[in-house]
Amino acid sequence: MTFSAVAQNQRSPIVHTAAGVVTTAHSDDVSVSCIVDSTDAVALVGGGNPRAGRLEVFHANQWGTVCDDEFTDAAARVVCFSIGFGHVGRMVDINHYGAGDGLIWLNNINCNGTEQYIDECSHGDWGVHNCTHNQDVVVSCTDNTSVRLVGGSGSKGRLEVLHSGVWGTVCEDYFTAATARVVCKMLGLVSGTKIDNRNYITSHGPIWLDDVRCNGTETDIAECSHGGWGVHNCQHREDVAISCACVEVRLNGGRDPREGRLEVFHNGTWGSVCSSSVYGSGINNAAARLVCNMLGFGHKGRPIRYNRGLYAPGQTWLNSIRCNGTEKRISECVHSGWGIGQCSNSEGLQGVSCLSDNSIALFGGGSPREGRLEVYHNGTWGTVCDDGFTDAAARVVCYSLGFGYVGREMNIDKYGIGEGQIWLDDVHCD
């Protein structure tokens, strides 16, 4: 067994006793920190993947956000370079990811783009700012074509693309829901539709694209067929406008973001799903895999019964979802209808797990980069004993979590001892 699918490709072989064969107590649980230096540690939070999200920095043992005053795409590229994504990056609308809470650590960051870490850029003193969390910086480290929606909200408006350093519009000829879906996914949202453009028309700037045809599987609008940059027979009254749906599903209340109570977004409200009903069980395996894929965890996943109490705030939307595996979003699946009140005691709440066996995570640290090491095995989280565990093993853990070949073992007292199963002991890595 290896720590995770990622860890299987590591240069360091992992040797340990058989899973569950241990003779130690939880006071010997391993804790790991993947933070190299507090002045260099940054994370992108809330985007569903490590390449995009709200920028947070680690300082004085606490995470905090960054204000957008003077923050430019040059600073975004420094952030992306420092976390291993190369010299790419741009600022993104905060409305796509949600404002932070707690500390605002930095303001007035000014980078020229040649720095290796954000702390090398000029900035105000730590904790000194005149900002609110609505000004939190959001960064995308993708090197895709830049797109934006103008004249409406962060998820609705006139479509514009950036080409040769200039923003321009897209003509609506042949523009379909599949193309809208590609654009919305580029913005970190889920699905989209073409809408009436009367409220979003402009009278200036270039029209960059026309006759855009996507099949919906592309990751960038530039991958779709089109007539060529700047080649069109349109006027601005034909500029396309689209509306993107915000994330339609989420997993709530679990110990790890990859599992929890399934919630669905409908009519502006989050609601739960019942795990069984007169219509059949809550969801099938194809629906669980669709949920996990929508959340960025790949086509894997299974239904689970959510056992952390029956109460879920707000609406209960659905009690039966059946997918066949070809759908792009949960609303395309067959279901018993929206709005059913509350789940009965015999039904309970539907959960989904997107975890693979031998997945790992760090708990108790307030950040995914540090905490008590736990392994998911046979459907149960369990800890790892510190016998034989060294900084070399910590670096394997951090690399498998996507934080690079960094990491060190920490004192368990900082994060709290675990409970329940102890899965591994005598872990040795080269």
C-alpha positions as CSV (number, residue, x, y, z in Angstrom):
1,M,0.0,0.0,0.0
2,T,1.1,3.5,-0.7
3,F,-0.1,6.8,0.8
4,S,-2.0,7.8,-2.3
5,A,-2.2,7.5,-6.1
6,V,0.2,10.5,-6.3
7,A,2.7,8.9,-3.9
8,Q,3.0,5.8,-6.1
9,N,5.2,7.8,-8.5
10,Q,7.6,9.1,-5.9
11,R,11.3,8.4,-5.9
12,S,11.2,7.3,-2.2
13,P,9.7,3.8,-1.6
14,I,7.4,3.6,1.4
15,V,8.0,0.7,3.8
16,H,5.7,0.1,6.8
17,T,4.0,-2.5,8.8
18,A,0.7,-3.9,7.6
19,A,-2.3,-1.5,7.8
20,G,-3.8,-1.7,11.3
21,V,-1.0,-3.7,12.8
22,V,0.2,-1.3,15.5
23,T,1.1,-1.5,19.2
24,T,1.2,2.2,20.0
25,A,-1.1,4.9,21.5
26,H,-2.5,8.1,19.9
27,S,0.1,10.1,21.9
28,D,2.6,8.8,19.3
29,D,0.5,10.1,16.3
30,V,2.6,11.8,13.5
31,S,2.1,15.5,12.6
32,V,3.5,17.1,9.5
33,S,4.1,20.7,8.3
34,C,4.5,21.4,4.6
35,I,5.2,25.1,5.2
36,V,8.8,25.9,4.4
37,D,9.0,29.5,5.7
38,S,6.3,31.6,7.0
39,T,7.3,34.6,4.8
40,D,7.2,32.4,1.7
41,A,4.1,30.3,2.4
42,V,1.1,31.1,0.3
43,A,-2.0,29.2,-0.7
44,L,-5.0,29.6,-3.1
45,V,-8.2,28.8,-1.2
46,G,-11.8,28.2,-2.3
47,G,-11.2,27.4,-6.0
48,G,-11.7,23.7,-5.9
49,N,-8.2,23.2,-7.3
50,P,-4.7,24.3,-6.3
51,R,-4.3,26.6,-9.3
52,A,-7.0,29.1,-8.5
53,G,-8.5,30.7,-5.4
54,R,-8.4,33.4,-2.8
55,L,-4.8,34.3,-1.9
56,E,-3.8,33.6,1.7
57,V,-0.3,34.0,3.3
58,F,1.0,32.4,6.4
59,H,2.6,34.7,9.0
60,A,3.1,34.5,12.8
61,N,1.6,31.0,12.7
62,Q,-1.7,32.3,11.2
63,W,-3.2,32.4,7.8
64,G,-4.6,35.7,6.5
65,T,-5.8,37.3,3.2
66,V,-4.2,39.9,1.0
67,C,-5.9,43.2,0.0
68,D,-6.1,44.1,-3.7
69,D,-4.7,47.6,-3.4
70,E,-1.9,47.9,-6.0
71,F,-1.9,44.2,-6.6
72,T,-1.4,43.5,-10.4
73,D,-1.0,40.5,-12.7
74,A,2.7,40.8,-12.1
75,A,2.2,40.0,-8.5
76,A,-0.1,37.2,-9.4
77,R,2.7,35.7,-11.6
78,V,5.1,35.9,-8.6
79,V,2.5,34.0,-6.5
80,C,2.1,31.3,-9.1
81,F,5.8,30.9,-9.6
82,S,6.4,30.6,-5.9
83,I,3.9,27.6,-5.7
84,G,5.4,25.8,-8.7
85,F,3.0,26.8,-11.6
86,G,5.6,28.8,-13.6
87,H,5.5,32.4,-14.7
88,V,1.7,32.5,-15.4
89,G,-1.1,34.0,-13.4
90,R,-3.7,36.8,-13.3
91,M,-6.1,38.4,-10.8
92,V,-9.6,37.0,-10.8
93,D,-12.9,38.5,-9.6
94,I,-13.5,37.8,-5.9
95,N,-17.1,37.0,-6.6
96,H,-16.1,33.7,-8.1
97,Y,-14.5,32.4,-4.9
98,G,-16.0,34.3,-1.9
99,A,-14.4,36.7,0.5
100,G,-12.2,35.4,3.3
101,D,-12.5,36.0,7.1
102,G,-10.2,36.6,9.9
103,L,-6.9,38.4,9.4
104,I,-6.0,40.6,6.4
105,W,-2.2,40.3,6.5
106,L,-0.9,42.4,3.6
107,N,-1.8,45.5,1.6
108,N,-0.2,47.6,-1.1
109,I,1.8,44.7,-2.6
110,N,3.9,46.0,-5.6
111,C,5.8,43.5,-7.7
112,N,7.7,43.9,-10.9
113,G,7.3,40.2,-11.8
114,T,10.9,39.1,-11.3
115,E,10.6,38.2,-7.6
116,Q,10.5,34.6,-6.5
117,Y,8.3,35.1,-3.4
118,I,5.6,37.6,-2.6
119,D,7.6,38.8,0.4
120,E,10.3,40.0,-1.9
121,C,7.9,42.6,-3.3
122,S,7.3,45.9,-1.6
123,H,4.3,45.9,0.7
124,G,2.9,47.5,3.8
125,D,3.6,46.3,7.3
126,W,2.1,42.9,8.3
127,G,-1.5,43.4,9.5
128,V,-1.6,47.1,8.5
129,H,-4.4,47.9,6.0
130,N,-7.5,49.9,5.4
131,C,-9.4,47.1,3.6
132,T,-12.4,44.8,4.0
133,H,-12.5,41.2,2.9
134,N,-14.5,42.2,-0.2
135,Q,-11.1,43.4,-1.4
136,D,-9.4,40.1,-0.9
137,V,-7.1,39.1,-3.8
138,V,-8.0,36.1,-5.9
139,V,-5.4,34.6,-8.3
140,S,-5.6,32.1,-11.1
141,C,-2.4,30.3,-12.2
142,T,-3.8,28.9,-15.4
143,D,-2.2,30.0,-18.7
144,N,-5.5,29.8,-20.5
145,T,-6.9,32.7,-22.6
146,S,-8.2,35.3,-20.2
147,V,-11.9,35.8,-20.3
148,R,-14.3,38.0,-18.4
149,L,-18.0,38.9,-18.2
150,V,-18.6,42.6,-18.3
151,G,-21.6,44.8,-17.4
152,G,-23.4,42.4,-15.0
153,S,-22.1,40.4,-12.1
154,G,-19.1,38.2,-11.8
155,S,-21.1,35.3,-13.3
156,K,-23.2,37.1,-15.9
157,G,-22.5,39.7,-18.6
158,R,-21.0,40.4,-22.0
159,L,-18.2,37.9,-22.9
160,E,-14.8,39.4,-23.5
161,V,-11.5,37.8,-24.3
162,L,-8.0,39.1,-23.9
163,H,-5.8,39.0,-27.1
164,S,-2.6,40.9,-27.8
165,G,-3.1,42.7,-24.6
166,V,-6.5,44.1,-25.6
167,W,-9.9,43.1,-24.4
168,G,-12.5,42.4,-27.1
169,T,-15.9,40.8,-27.6
170,V,-17.2,37.6,-29.2
171,C,-19.9,37.4,-31.8
172,E,-22.9,35.3,-31.1
173,D,-22.9,33.4,-34.4
174,Y,-23.0,29.6,-33.7
175,F,-22.5,30.2,-30.0
176,T,-24.1,27.4,-28.1
177,A,-24.6,26.1,-24.5
178,A,-21.5,23.9,-25.0
179,T,-19.4,27.0,-25.7
180,A,-20.9,28.8,-22.7
181,R,-20.0,25.8,-20.5
182,V,-16.3,26.1,-21.7
183,V,-16.2,29.8,-20.8
184,C,-17.8,29.3,-17.4
185,K,-15.4,26.5,-16.5
186,M,-12.5,28.8,-17.4
187,L,-14.0,31.3,-14.9
188,G,-14.1,28.6,-12.2
189,L,-17.9,28.2,-12.5
190,V,-19.9,25.2,-13.7
191,S,-22.3,25.6,-16.6
192,G,-23.7,28.4,-18.6
193,T,-26.2,29.6,-21.2
194,K,-26.4,32.4,-23.8
195,I,-28.6,35.2,-22.6
196,D,-30.2,38.3,-24.1
197,N,-27.4,40.8,-24.7
198,R,-29.5,44.0,-24.7
199,N,-28.3,45.0,-21.2
200,Y,-24.7,44.4,-22.0
201,I,-24.0,45.9,-25.4
202,T,-20.9,48.1,-26.0
203,S,-20.1,50.3,-28.9
204,H,-16.3,50.2,-28.8
205,G,-13.3,47.9,-28.9
206,P,-12.4,45.0,-31.2
207,I,-14.6,42.0,-31.9
208,W,-12.0,39.3,-31.5
209,L,-13.9,36.0,-32.3
210,D,-16.7,34.9,-34.5
211,D,-18.2,31.5,-35.5
212,V,-16.9,29.9,-32.3
213,R,-17.8,26.2,-32.1
214,C,-17.1,24.1,-29.0
215,N,-18.1,20.6,-28.2
216,G,-18.0,21.3,-24.4
217,T,-14.9,19.2,-23.6
218,E,-12.4,22.0,-24.3
219,T,-10.6,23.7,-21.4
220,D,-10.0,27.0,-23.3
221,I,-12.1,28.9,-25.8
222,A,-9.1,29.2,-28.0
223,E,-9.2,25.4,-28.4
224,C,-12.6,25.6,-30.1
225,S,-12.9,26.2,-33.8
226,H,-13.4,29.8,-34.9
227,G,-12.8,32.1,-37.8
228,G,-9.5,33.5,-36.5
229,W,-8.6,36.3,-34.2
230,G,-10.2,39.6,-35.4
231,V,-11.9,37.9,-38.4
232,H,-15.7,38.5,-38.3
233,N,-18.7,39.9,-40.1
234,C,-20.5,41.2,-37.0
235,Q,-21.4,44.4,-35.3
236,H,-21.4,45.0,-31.5
237,R,-25.1,44.5,-31.3
238,E,-24.3,40.8,-32.0
239,D,-21.9,40.5,-29.1
240,V,-22.6,37.4,-27.0
241,A,-23.6,37.6,-23.4
242,I,-23.8,34.6,-21.1
243,S,-24.8,33.6,-17.6
244,C,-22.8,31.1,-15.6
245,A,-24.2,28.9,-12.9
246,C,-22.3,29.0,-9.6
247,V,-21.2,25.6,-8.2
248,E,-24.3,23.5,-8.1
249,V,-23.2,20.9,-5.6
250,R,-21.0,20.9,-2.5
251,L,-20.0,18.5,0.3
252,N,-20.6,19.8,3.7
253,G,-19.9,18.7,7.3
254,G,-17.2,16.1,6.5
255,R,-13.7,15.9,8.0
256,D,-12.2,16.3,4.6
257,P,-13.4,18.5,1.7
258,R,-13.6,15.3,-0.4
259,E,-16.5,13.8,1.5
260,G,-19.6,15.0,3.4
261,R,-23.3,15.7,3.3
262,L,-24.4,16.3,-0.3
263,E,-26.0,19.7,-0.9
264,V,-27.5,21.0,-4.1
265,F,-27.9,24.7,-5.2
266,H,-31.3,25.4,-6.7
267,N,-33.4,28.7,-6.9
268,G,-30.7,30.5,-5.1
269,T,-30.8,28.2,-2.1
270,W,-28.6,25.3,-0.9
271,G,-30.5,22.2,0.1
272,S,-29.9,18.6,1.2
273,V,-30.7,15.2,-0.4
274,C,-32.4,12.3,1.4
275,S,-30.5,9.1,1.4
276,S,-33.5,6.8,0.8
277,S,-37.2,7.2,0.0
278,V,-40.2,5.6,-1.5
279,Y,-38.6,6.5,-4.8
280,G,-35.5,4.4,-4.1
281,S,-32.2,5.1,-2.5
282,G,-30.9,8.7,-2.6
283,I,-28.4,8.6,-5.4
284,N,-26.8,6.0,-7.5
285,N,-23.0,5.5,-8.1
286,A,-23.0,7.4,-11.4
287,A,-24.5,10.4,-9.6
288,A,-21.9,10.2,-6.9
289,R,-19.1,10.1,-9.5
290,L,-20.7,13.1,-11.3
291,V,-20.7,15.1,-8.0
292,C,-17.1,14.3,-7.5
293,N,-16.2,15.3,-11.0
294,M,-18.1,18.6,-10.7
295,L,-16.1,19.4,-7.6
296,G,-12.8,18.7,-9.4
297,F,-12.0,15.3,-7.8
298,G,-12.2,13.3,-11.0
299,H,-14.7,10.6,-12.1
300,K,-14.7,8.6,-8.8
301,G,-16.9,8.6,-5.8
302,R,-19.6,6.6,-4.1
303,P,-22.8,7.3,-2.1
304,I,-22.5,7.2,1.6
305,R,-25.0,7.7,4.4
306,Y,-24.3,10.8,6.3
307,N,-24.3,9.9,9.9
308,R,-23.3,13.2,11.6
309,G,-26.8,14.0,12.8
310,L,-30.0,14.3,10.8
311,Y,-30.3,18.1,11.1
312,A,-29.3,20.1,8.1
313,P,-30.1,23.8,7.9
314,G,-32.5,25.1,5.2
315,Q,-34.3,23.3,2.4
316,T,-34.2,19.6,1.5
317,W,-34.3,19.6,-2.3
318,L,-34.3,16.0,-3.5
319,N,-34.8,12.5,-2.5
320,S,-33.8,10.5,-5.6
321,I,-31.2,11.2,-8.2
322,R,-30.4,8.8,-11.0
323,C,-27.6,9.5,-13.5
324,N,-26.3,7.4,-16.4
325,G,-22.8,8.7,-16.5
326,T,-23.0,11.0,-19.5
327,E,-24.3,14.1,-17.7
328,K,-22.3,17.3,-17.1
329,R,-24.3,18.6,-14.1
330,I,-26.6,17.1,-11.5
331,S,-29.7,18.9,-12.8
332,E,-29.4,16.8,-16.0
333,C,-30.0,13.6,-14.1
334,V,-33.4,12.0,-13.5
335,H,-34.8,12.9,-10.1
336,S,-38.1,12.9,-8.2
337,G,-38.7,16.7,-8.3
338,W,-37.5,19.7,-6.4
339,G,-38.6,20.5,-2.8
340,I,-39.7,17.7,-0.5
341,G,-39.6,19.3,2.9
342,Q,-37.4,17.4,5.3
343,C,-36.0,13.9,5.4
344,S,-37.8,11.4,7.7
345,N,-35.9,9.6,10.5
346,S,-35.9,6.4,8.4
347,E,-34.3,8.2,5.4
348,G,-31.5,10.3,6.8
349,L,-29.2,12.6,4.7
350,Q,-27.3,11.6,1.6
351,G,-23.5,11.8,1.7
352,V,-20.9,11.4,-1.0
353,S,-17.3,10.3,-0.6
354,C,-14.8,11.3,-3.3
355,L,-11.9,9.7,-1.4
356,S,-9.8,6.9,-2.9
357,D,-8.4,4.2,-0.6
358,N,-5.1,5.3,1.0
359,S,-5.8,9.0,0.5
360,I,-4.1,11.2,3.0
361,A,-4.8,14.5,4.7
362,L,-3.5,16.8,7.5
363,F,-6.0,17.6,10.2
364,G,-6.1,20.1,13.1
365,G,-3.7,22.7,11.7
366,G,-6.2,25.2,10.3
367,S,-4.6,24.8,6.9
368,P,-4.3,21.9,4.4
369,R,-0.5,22.4,4.6
370,E,0.0,21.3,8.2
371,G,-1.6,19.1,10.9
372,R,-2.0,15.5,12.2
373,L,-1.3,13.0,9.4
374,E,-4.2,10.6,8.7
375,V,-4.7,7.9,6.1
376,Y,-8.1,6.9,4.6
377,H,-8.2,3.1,4.4
378,N,-11.2,0.7,4.1
379,G,-13.6,3.6,4.4
380,T,-12.1,4.9,7.7
381,W,-9.7,7.7,8.6
382,G,-6.8,6.6,10.9
383,T,-3.6,8.1,12.2
384,V,0.0,7.1,11.7
385,C,2.5,6.3,14.5
386,D,5.7,8.2,14.7
387,D,8.0,5.1,15.0
388,G,10.5,5.4,12.2
389,F,8.9,8.4,10.7
390,T,11.4,11.1,9.6
391,D,11.5,14.3,7.7
392,A,12.1,12.3,4.6
393,A,8.7,10.7,5.1
394,A,7.2,14.1,5.8
395,R,8.5,15.3,2.4
396,V,6.9,12.4,0.6
397,V,3.6,13.3,2.4
398,C,3.9,17.0,1.3
399,Y,4.8,16.1,-2.3
400,S,1.8,13.7,-2.6
401,L,-0.5,16.5,-1.4
402,G,0.9,18.8,-4.1
403,F,3.1,21.1,-1.9
404,G,6.5,20.1,-3.3
405,Y,9.4,18.3,-1.8
406,V,9.2,20.1,1.4
407,G,8.0,19.2,4.9
408,R,9.1,18.2,8.4
409,E,7.7,16.2,11.3
410,M,6.1,18.3,14.0
411,N,5.3,17.9,17.7
412,I,1.8,16.3,18.0
413,D,0.9,18.7,20.8
414,K,0.6,21.5,18.2
415,Y,-2.3,19.8,16.4
416,G,-3.9,17.4,19.0
417,I,-3.8,13.6,19.1
418,G,-6.2,11.6,17.0
419,E,-8.9,9.1,18.0
420,G,-10.1,5.8,16.6
421,Q,-8.0,3.7,14.3
422,I,-4.2,3.9,14.1
423,W,-3.5,2.6,10.6
424,L,0.3,2.6,10.1
425,D,3.4,2.1,12.1
426,D,7.2,1.9,11.4
427,V,6.9,4.0,8.2
428,H,10.3,4.4,6.6
429,C,11.1,6.5,3.4
430,D,14.4,6.9,1.7
